Amino acid sequence: MKLPSIRIFVGFDSKEVVAYHVLVQSIIEKSSMPVEFTPIVLSNLGGIFTRERHALQSTEFSFSRFLTPYLSGYQGWSIFMDCDMLMRADIAEVWALRNDRYAVMCVKHDYRPKIETKFLGQIQTKYEKKNWSSFVLFNNSKCRALTPDYVNTATGLQLHQFKWLENDDLIGELPLTWNYLVNEYDYREDAKNVHFTNGGPYFEKYRNDDYAEEWFAARERLLFVQQGA
């Protein structure tokens, strides 16, 4: 009998390869349930994701993330996460918050970015519901509007502002600590999932930011090889 598991889709960017692997490591270490990982890699989506890169697109998965329900067969629930995150708690805790009255659940940030440019000199775009889509619990059967055709043709705001839902009442709210924005918010010891939204510690400029030491420690555990085994 197959054990119930948490399906996790992670945005993969060729400029941040190490970020993907450290995030996965941090989730595995703390999860009390089996987890299944699917990196959303553009080269794996031939014939499915066909839209050209937009000038304001800061990551390769800016739009392809919305294929998560399609890639899940519109069945059950799935989590999408940006790769520039570090899990500090048991992901089963947020999985337990799923509520079938909603189509998606996310942290409903209400902030204006403090900076104008982020990692690699990219413009820090400002828009309503910014960063809501960076950590999402998708109730896949209620997200059938997210077909490959729609994801390939909708505007960025239509996607990231959840315009494909009938109304905002279908967006459930998660506690802020599950998508805690490093540098945008003050340090919190109880942050469960931190998001290096302006740039991860793997970039020199951000290596001394809040939670960076924890990120480097997770990387070291990822690279550790037991000698003499």
Summary of the structure (lengths in Angstrom):
residues: 229
radius of gyration: 17.0
end to end distance: 33.0
largest distance: 59.1
contacts: 673
relative contact order: 0.18
helix: 31%
strand: 17%
